[in-house]
Amino acid sequence: MSFFADKQTLDDLNIPGRQRNNSIARLFDTVVTSGGRKLLDSMFQRPLSNAAEINNQSSIFNYFARQSITFPFTADEFGIMEDYLSSGQRSSLAASIVNVVSKKVLQIAVQDKEYVQLNTTVCQIIGLLNKFYVFVNQFPNEQSAYKEQLDSIKNIFADAGLKWLQNETDVKRLSLVKLIRYDYLLRADFKERLQELIEMISLLDVYIAVSAVGKRKGFCYAYALPDSRNTITVAGIYHPMVESAIGNTLVMHQDCNVLFLTGANMAGKSTLMKSFGIAIYLAHMGFPVAANHMEFSVKDGLYSSINVPDNLSMGYSHFYAEVLRVKTVAQEVAADKNLIVIFDELFKGTNVKDAYDATLAITGAFSENRNCLFVISTHIIEVGETLRKQYRNFRFAYLPTKMDGSIPRYTYQLKDGITSDRHGMMIIENEGVLDLIRSKTKSIK
């Protein structure tokens, strides 16, 4: 069973989709091989839910981040190897002899090019395998999280049936006898071992690509704790797609399982919440995280409500869509799951009185589920004042606005407490919206 996040959450956080602009998947998509790309997609689709597996995965990425290693193949080179091993079946040496000899006869008789192409391809495969053999033997001979996989690769090359590879370095043309023998060995005798090798090369491609992104961006590697600990500490967290972002520190645990956020529009609440959700998701993958330090208890899943759309085809208003989203999350929380829940501006699709009552009731009810951790934001600061009087398991925090004359400036630096900032009308006036409307009205008259 893997860590779960539904489509709404993945879309809120812009995690999946290598083709989507500014998606998290696209950020890490620097792999070379098609196999590596499939593995990367699989990792994003199925984050891990076991602390030991997560820590092992992150240790491997961290190991490669400390090395100066570049993937040894181009996409075209690796594609040659994949295509060769996937094409043609050599069930016996006799069948291989017939196939290669027939190509040779056609070459002599009618200048057919298939024999030359096969000869060139087998020479290329031999060259690529020898190139990779040299590459893996350059790895430091030290104990590491990757050592078991590295030893598996070396064991394939140590197989007695592949020793001939090292006698054929820089080969450009093979005799008919050698071509028959090597083609048979590669596509029949050792096909399964070579397919295994290709899978390990594809995985190596992912390790090198992801760790390089993490190193270039200055990300850290989170340490996973057992789910029984029910705690998260993340220092200097920021959004991985925001350049020169301001980091913040969040600490949550069973006795303080709700972070209640307030702050003016544009102060950075949504970005902070998305940063937290993305960090949680990547940490469960063992991937590098946009933070200075992170420790977290493994959770069952992540749910968010940030950009909940209405549904005109179903006749759902925005408010009703919000209610249904809260109901979905409530059902999951009630199922006694260990979850991370992120709600940005609960019930913004209704009037202020209903939004106040609903936010107060829903937030209070959710907070009693101490096995789950909640991050909830609102513009209705009065809700925070009421909750502060009723509950002791909340952290109240806000993102402040500093006024430079009539111009709001945002620090994006989290502070404890509940904001008193109300600058909505000032922003409207600064943008000249009212003057624009009034001038338009006068021109009509």
N, C-alpha and C positions, 0 to 999 in steps of 0.2 A: 504494500500500500504506500502511495507516495503523498507528499504534501499537496494539498488541494487549493486551487483558486479558480473560481468560476469565470465565465466569459466577461461578465460585467466588471469584475475586479481587474482582469488582465487588460481590458480596454481602458479602464480608469487610469491604470498605471502605465499604459502604452508599452507593455512588455513584449508581446509576440509579434511576429511578422518581420522578416528580414527586408521586405520591400517597403515597409512603412517608414515614413520620414521620422527621424528622431526616436525610433523604438529602441528598447533596451536590447532586443535580439540583434538589431542591425549594428549597434555599437560594438558587439563582440564578434560580428561576422567578418572576420579577417582570415578565415581558414582557406586553404588552397585546394583541398581535394573534395570531390563530391561525397565520398564516404564521410569525411570530416563534417561536411555541412549537414548530412543526415543525422550524425551523432549529436551535433550541436542542437538541431531541432528537437531531437529526442530529450536532451537534457532540459531544455526549456519546457517541454510538455510534461515532464515527470520529475519535479524536484524531489529530493530525498527526505525521508522522515525518520532516519536513524542517525543518532548523534555520531556513532563510530564511523559510519559510511560517509557522512558529511565531512567530518574532520580528516578522514583519509583523502577524500577528493580535494579538499582545500589544501592539504599538505602537498599533494602532487602539483597543483597549480603554483603554490608558493615555491616549491623546489625549482620549477622551470623559471619562475620570476627571478631567481637568484643566479641563474645560469645565463651565459651569453650564447644562446643557441638559436639558430635560424633553421627553419624547416628546409630539408635538403633537396626537395623536388619542386619543380614548377607544376602547374595544373596540367599542362600538356604532357609532361613526362609521366606523371602518375596515371594520367588517362590512358596512355599507351599500355601500361602494365595491367590496368583494370580490364581494358578491352581485350587484351591478348588472353588473359586467363579465363575470361567469361565466354570467349568464342571457341567453338570447336571442342569436341569430345574425343579423346584418344583412349578407347577402352582397352586397347592392347598394343604391344610394340608392333605387331604385324600391321595393324590398321594405320599406325603412324608411318611405317615404311611405305605402305601403298600411297598414302596421302602425299608425302614429301616427294617420292620418286615420280609420281604422276605429274606433279608440278614441274619437276626438273625436265621431264620428257617434253612437256608442253613448252617449256622455255626454249629448249633446243629446236623443237619442230616449228613452232610458230611465233617465237619471240614473246611468249606470254610472260607477264611481269610478276605473277603470283609467287613464284619461287624466290625471286630476288627480294620481294617485299617481305616474305616470311623470314628469309635469311637476315635481312636488315632488322626486322622486329625482334627476333630472338637475340641478336647481338645487342640491341638496345636494352632488352630485359636483363640480360647478363650484366651489362654496364650499370644499370640502375640498382640491381641487387648488390653488386660490389660497392657501389657508391654508398648505399645505406649501411652495409657492413662496416665500412670505414667510419661512417658517421657515428654509429652506436658505440664503437670502440673508443671514441673520443670522450664519452661521458665519464665523469669522475668516478672512480671505483670506491664509492662510499655508501654507507647505509642511508637509505632515503625511502620516502613513501613510494617512489617510482621503481625501486630496485627490483621488486618481484616481476614487474612487467618487462623491465630491461633484461633481466635474466632469461625470461621466456623468449625474447627476441634472439638473444645470443644462442640459446639452445637450438633454435631452428637452424641457424647458420652452422652450428656445430654438428648437425646431423651428418653422418658419414656419406649419405647419398647426395649431399650438396657440397662436399669438399671440392669438387671439380670447379666450382664457381671461381675460386681464388686462383686457379691456373689459367683463367681466360680473361684476365684484365686487359682492357683496351682492345678487345677483339673487334674487328671490323667486318670480317667475312669468315664463314664456317664452311668446312668441307661438307660434302653430302652426308657422310657417315656421322659426323658430329652433329649436323643439323637434325638428322633423324633422332639421334640419341637425346639431345638436349630438349628438343621439342616434346618428345615423349615424357621425359622426366618432369619438365615444368608443367605440362598440361594433363598429366595422368598420375604418375607415381607420387609426385609431391604437390599435387594441386591443392589438396586440403590444407597442408601446412603453409603453402604460399597464400592461400585465401586468409588463413589465420594471421599471417604476417601483414597482409594488406589491412586487415581490420585494426591491428595494433598500430600500423603506420597512420591510419586515419585518426585514431584516438590520440596519437602523438601530435598530429596536426592540430587538434583541438586544444591540447595542453599548451602547446607553444603559442597559438594564436590568442587564447583567452588570457594567459599569464602576461603576454606582451602588452595587451590592452590595459590590464590592471597596473602593470609597472609604469607604462607611459602616463596613465591618468593619476598615479599616486594613490590607488585604492589600497585598502587593507584586507586581511583575511579574517573572517569571523570564526570564533571558536564555539562549537555547539556543545550544549549541556543537556543532560537527560531531561525529558519532559516533566519529570516530577519536581524540578527546581522552580519552574514557572517564573522566570525572570529574564529581563532583557536589559542590557546596558550597551548603549552605543554613543561613542564620543565623536564629536566633529562630523556628524552626519550631514550630507548635502546631496543635492540632486545630481546624478552622474552626467546629465546632459547640459548642466548649467556651468559655464566657464566662470572662474573666480568666485564661486559660490561661498556663502558664509556658512560655516558649520555650526551645528547645535548639538547639545548633549541631552539624551533622553534615558531615564532610568525608570523601569516599570517592574513591578513584582506583585505577589499575591496581596500584600497589604496596601499597595498603591497601584491598583490595576486599571485606573482610568486617568488619562491625560485629557483635561478639558481645556480647549484652546479658544481664546478670543483674540480679537484684533481687527483693525479696520480693513476694508477692501484694499487689495494690493500690498498688504503688509507681509504676505508670504505664507499664510496658513495652509493653503492648498498645496503649495510646492513642498512645504515641510512634511505634510501628511503623505504626499506621493513619494517623497524621498524615503520616508520610513517604510512604506509598503514595499518599495522596490528593494530596499536593503534586506528586508525580511525574506523576500522571494529569492534573491540572489544568494543569500546566506544559506538557505535550504538547498541550493544547488551546489554549494561549496565554491561558488564563484567569488572573485574579488568584489568588495563592497565599497561604495563611495563614503568612506568614513575614516577616522584615525584609529579607532579601536572598536571592536564589537564582540560581545559574548551574549549568547541567547539560548534559552531553552527551546528544544524542538517542539514545534506545534503541529496540529493536525491540518490546519489550513488558514487561509487569509480571505476575508471578505471586506469589500469596500463599497461605499455609496458616495461617489464624488460627482460623476456626471450622469445622473439618472435621466434618461430621455422619456418624454411622454410617448404614448402609443396610440396614434390616431386611428389605426386600423382596428384596434380593440376597443376604441372609445375611452381610453384611459387619459385622464388629465395628468399633468405633471405631479400634482399632489398625490393622486391615487397611485401613480407609479412609484412614488417614494414610499407610500404605505406598504405596497406589495414587496418592495425591496427590504424594508425593515422586517416584514413578516417572514421572508425567506431566511434572513439572518437569525431571527428569533428562533425559528424551527431548528436551525443548526446548533445554536447555543443551547437550546433546551435538550438536544440529543446528547448532552454531556461531552461535547467535543472541546478540545483545547485549541482555541482560535485566537487569531488577531483580527480585530474588527476596527475599521476606519470609517467614520461618518463625517462628511464635510457639509456643514450647514444643513442640519436636519430640518425637514419640512419647510423649506424655503418657498414651496409652491402654494402656501396658504397664508391667511392673514396672521398678523403678529400675535394676537391673543391665542389662537389655536396652536400656532407654532410654539409659543411659550409653554402652554400646558402640555403639548405632546412631547416636546423636547425634555421637559422636566420629568414627566412620567416614564418615558422610554429610557432615558439615560439612567435614572435611578434604578429601574428594574434590571437593566443590563448589568449594572455595576455589582449586583449581588452575586453574579456568576464569577467567583474569584479564580476559576481555572482559565478564564479568558482575559485578554488584555484589550482595552478599548482606547482609541483616540477619537475624540469627538470635538467638533468645532461649532461655533454659533456666533451670529452677530447680536443675539439677544442676551446682553450681558447680565440682565436681571436673573436669568436662569442660573447663571453661575453663582450669583450671590445667594440664591435660595439653596442650591445644592451644597454650598460651602457650609451652611448652617446645619445640614441634615446628615452629611456623610464625612467619614474620616479616611476613606480609601481613594480619594481623588488628589491629583496634582493639578492645580489651577495655574495656567501659564498663558502668556500672551506675547504677541510680536508687536512691539511699540512703534508709534509714529512720532517723529519729532518735527515740529513746525519751524520752517525757515521763512518767517513772515507769514504769508498766506500759502506757502508751498509746503506740502507734506514731504518729509524725507523718511525713508524706511531703513531701519537698521538690520532687519532680518535676524536679529539676535534675540533668542527666547529669554523671557524674564518670568519669574514667578509672580502670580497674582492674576487679577482680572482687569482688563483694560477699561479705561473710561473714554477712550478715543471715539469721537463721532465726527468724522470729517467728510461724510458723503456729500452734503450740500456744498461744502467748500470746493470739492473736486469739480462738481457740476458748474459752479460759478467760475472757477479757474479756466475751465474749458470753454467758457462763453456760450454754454448751451441756451441759457435763458435769453441772453441778448440776441442770439440767432433767431429764436422763436419770435421774440418781440419785434425784431426788424422785419421778419417775414409777415407777421400779422399786420404791421403798419403798411407794408407795400401792397397788401391785398385791399386794405381800406382805401 
